[in-house]
Amino acid sequence: MNKNLKVVFIVVAALTVILTIVALVVAFLTADKKGTNQNTNVTITNEGQTTNITPGNTSITNTNGGNTNTSVTNTNDAEPTTTVEASLKTTASNFTERFGSYSNDSNFENITKLAIYMSESMQEWADNYVEEQQADNQPDAAYYGITTKVLSTKTVSLDENKGTAEFTVSTQRRETSGNQDAKVFYQDLSIKFIKESGSWKVNEANWQAVQ
């Protein structure tokens, strides 16, 4: 009788070991299968955000509690209009400050050094204007200078298909003449761009009435 019990115990122990091994194998294979079915992402964590990056797309998920749905930006798209507008507004502002700052001992550098930003038509105007002013220049004249500071730049129109844009730049100008006290006034510049040979160029720059 004791011999039979020993055999039963040995069989039960063997079956337990076998079942345990089988369970471990099944669990391992299941976990490995789940891992291989996941999408591969490059994850960058920055100040509480996780960024998943796939070719041509960028998505950002906030990890500070709760899931947040965010839009996906395709980086392969063409340059958006807002970027063109922002770039032209910056160019208009910089051009205005340099164009509007002048002294009679600077040899018209406020115009000549801006030639690279001008269309062919405006370059022709600039060359003629500087030539005329230099011919009338009086070396012994009292000092005259004016500086310009941009206050704001407003979009009047922008048509990328036609390659035209217009902005109004509001400025504060400070004029100094001889020994007189400096005069401060406000004046707008109407500045127009055209797209010439694939690049945006200033085609007109016209000062408006003093405010």
C-alpha positions in Angstrom: 0.0 0.0 0.0 2.8 2.4 0.9 4.5 1.6 -2.3 1.4 2.6 -4.3 1.1 5.9 -2.5 4.7 6.7 -3.3 4.1 6.1 -7.0 1.0 8.4 -6.9 3.0 11.2 -5.2 5.8 10.9 -7.8 3.3 11.0 -10.7 1.5 14.1 -9.2 4.8 15.9 -8.6 5.9 15.2 -12.2 2.6 16.4 -13.7 2.9 19.6 -11.6 6.4 20.3 -12.8 5.4 19.7 -16.4 2.3 21.9 -16.2 4.3 24.7 -14.6 6.9 24.5 -17.5 4.1 24.6 -20.1 2.5 27.6 -18.4 5.8 29.5 -18.4 6.4 28.7 -22.1 2.9 29.9 -23.1 3.3 33.1 -21.1 6.7 33.9 -22.7 5.4 33.3 -26.2 2.3 35.4 -25.6 4.4 38.4 -24.3 6.8 38.1 -27.2 4.0 38.1 -29.8 2.5 41.3 -28.3 5.9 43.0 -28.4 6.4 42.3 -32.1 2.9 43.7 -33.0 3.6 47.1 -31.5 4.5 50.1 -33.8 8.0 51.3 -33.6 8.3 54.9 -32.5 11.2 57.2 -31.6 10.2 58.7 -28.3 11.6 62.0 -26.9 10.5 63.2 -23.5 10.8 66.9 -22.8 9.4 68.7 -19.7 6.4 66.4 -19.3 5.7 65.8 -23.0 6.3 62.7 -25.1 6.9 63.2 -28.8 6.4 60.3 -31.1 8.2 60.8 -34.4 7.5 59.0 -37.7 8.8 59.9 -41.1 7.2 63.1 -42.3 4.9 63.5 -39.3 5.2 64.9 -35.7 2.7 64.3 -32.9 2.9 65.5 -29.3 1.0 63.8 -26.4 0.8 65.5 -23.0 1.7 62.9 -20.3 0.7 65.1 -17.3 -2.5 63.2 -16.6 -5.1 62.0 -19.1 -4.8 61.4 -22.8 -4.7 64.4 -25.0 -5.6 64.2 -28.7 -3.3 66.4 -30.8 -3.1 67.2 -34.4 -0.4 65.7 -36.7 1.7 68.1 -38.7 3.0 66.8 -42.1 6.5 68.3 -42.5 6.5 67.4 -46.1 3.9 70.0 -47.1 4.7 73.2 -48.9 5.6 76.4 -47.0 2.4 77.8 -45.5 1.1 81.2 -46.3 1.5 82.4 -42.7 5.3 81.6 -42.9 5.6 83.7 -46.1 3.7 86.5 -44.6 5.8 86.5 -41.4 9.0 86.5 -43.4 7.9 89.4 -45.6 6.7 91.4 -42.6 10.1 91.0 -41.0 11.8 92.1 -44.3 9.5 95.1 -44.6 10.3 96.2 -41.0 14.1 95.8 -41.4 14.0 97.5 -44.8 12.0 100.4 -43.5 14.3 101.2 -40.5 17.4 101.2 -42.8 15.7 103.0 -45.7 14.3 105.7 -43.3 17.6 106.3 -41.4 19.8 108.8 -43.1 22.4 111.6 -42.6 24.1 113.9 -45.1 27.5 112.4 -44.3 26.5 108.8 -44.9 26.7 109.0 -48.7 23.2 107.6 -49.2 24.1 104.2 -47.8 20.5 103.9 -46.5 19.6 103.3 -50.2 22.7 101.8 -51.8 23.2 99.0 -49.2 19.6 97.9 -49.7 20.0 97.2 -53.4 20.0 93.4 -52.8 16.4 93.6 -51.4 15.1 95.6 -54.4 13.5 94.6 -57.6 15.2 95.5 -60.9 12.8 98.4 -61.3 13.4 99.8 -57.8 17.2 99.4 -58.2 17.0 101.6 -61.3 15.0 104.2 -59.4 17.6 104.1 -56.5 20.5 104.5 -58.8 18.9 107.6 -60.5 17.9 109.1 -57.1 21.3 108.7 -55.5 23.0 110.2 -58.6 20.7 113.2 -58.6 21.1 113.8 -54.8 24.9 113.5 -55.0 25.0 116.1 -57.7 23.1 118.5 -55.5 25.0 117.7 -52.4 26.8 120.6 -50.6 29.8 119.4 -48.6 29.7 122.5 -46.3 26.0 122.1 -45.4 25.0 121.9 -41.8 24.5 118.4 -40.4 21.2 116.8 -41.1 20.1 113.3 -39.9 17.0 111.3 -39.3 16.5 107.9 -37.6 13.5 105.6 -38.0 12.1 103.1 -35.6 9.4 100.7 -36.6 6.3 100.5 -34.4 4.2 98.0 -36.2 3.8 96.3 -39.6 0.3 95.6 -41.1 -0.5 93.4 -44.0 -2.5 95.1 -46.7 -2.5 92.3 -49.2 -0.7 89.1 -50.1 -1.2 87.0 -53.2 1.4 84.2 -53.6 -0.1 83.1 -56.9 0.4 86.5 -58.4 3.6 87.1 -56.5 2.5 90.4 -55.0 2.3 91.7 -51.4 1.8 95.1 -49.7 2.4 96.2 -46.2 2.0 99.4 -44.2 4.8 100.0 -41.7 4.1 102.5 -38.9 7.2 104.3 -37.7 8.5 106.9 -35.2 11.1 109.2 -36.8 13.6 111.6 -35.1 15.0 114.4 -37.2 18.1 116.5 -36.3 19.2 119.5 -38.2 22.2 121.7 -37.3 22.0 123.0 -33.7 18.2 122.8 -33.5 16.4 120.6 -31.1 15.5 117.1 -32.4 12.0 116.8 -33.8 10.0 113.6 -33.3 7.1 112.7 -35.6 5.2 109.7 -36.8 5.0 108.5 -40.4 3.9 105.4 -42.3 5.7 103.7 -45.2 3.8 101.9 -47.9 6.0 99.0 -49.1 5.2 96.7 -52.0 6.8 93.4 -52.9 6.9 91.4 -56.1 8.2 87.9 -56.7 11.1 88.2 -59.2 13.0 85.2 -60.4 11.6 83.2 -57.6 12.5 85.7 -54.8 10.5 88.3 -53.1 11.8 91.8 -53.7 10.8 95.3 -52.6 9.3 97.0 -55.7 8.0 100.3 -54.1 8.6 102.2 -50.9 6.5 105.4 -50.5 6.4 107.6 -47.4 2.9 108.7 -46.5 1.8 112.1 -45.0 3.3 112.9 -41.6 0.9 112.3 -38.8 
